[in-house]
């Protein structure tokens, strides 16, 4: 008995996942444009219910978050409700390097 062919390859599904905005809590994140900094943090833009677009950064090594206000990064902090699921989703998808 032959198994049915999957509808898409893993790569195709990853493209679909990354090529969209993702909603977590009150904020919508630009999921396809995460940028990796030299120190390992990742940043992207988000739009929250206050309708102000801002840059948010995540440190998966310490599971902290910060955002940029008026060109200045705020202190690293624990994710708030909604942000916690975003951090968990982003960081769990990363490949751990030995």
Secondary structure as GFF3:
##gff-version 3
##sequence-region A 1 98
A	DSSP	alpha_helix	10	18	.	.	.	ID=ss1
A	DSSP	beta_strand	21	24	.	.	.	ID=ss2
A	DSSP	beta_strand	27	30	.	.	.	ID=ss3
A	DSSP	three_ten_helix	31	33	.	.	.	ID=ss4
A	DSSP	beta_strand	35	36	.	.	.	ID=ss5
A	DSSP	beta_strand	42	48	.	.	.	ID=ss6
A	DSSP	beta_strand	53	59	.	.	.	ID=ss7
A	DSSP	beta_strand	64	69	.	.	.	ID=ss8
A	DSSP	beta_strand	72	73	.	.	.	ID=ss9
A	DSSP	beta_strand	77	78	.	.	.	ID=ss10
A	DSSP	alpha_helix	83	92	.	.	.	ID=ss11
###
